[in-house]
Amino acid sequence: MKNEKEVLLAEIEKLIAYGREEPTINPNLLAYLEVEDLIHTKAKLLERVGKLSEEDKEWLEQFKKYD
């Protein structure tokens, strides 16, 4: 089973890449952060989401179940 850090890294990578063809940041760099930093980063990414379509809201729900 994946540890908490691996799960958070995968979720952040999905959040960063959503709706884009190319990556915006190298997710490998995030591996150097502590779990608390990753939780904060994930929360900030979720906060920055503006107006969402229903499809986007459904997509984001997968990340909320871990909070």
C-alpha positions, 0 to 999 in steps of 0.5 A: 500500500502507498504511504501518505506522501506517495498518495499526496504526490499523486493527487498534487500531480493530477491537480497540477496537470488537470486540463493541460497537455503539458506538465506545469511543474516537475512533480518529482521536485515535490518529493522533497517536501514534507507531508505537511507541506504537501497537504498545504500545497494540495489544499491551496490548489483546491482553493484556487479552483474558480468557477467549475463545470459539473464535470470539474466538480465531480473530478475534484470530489476524488480528492476531498475524500482524503481530507 
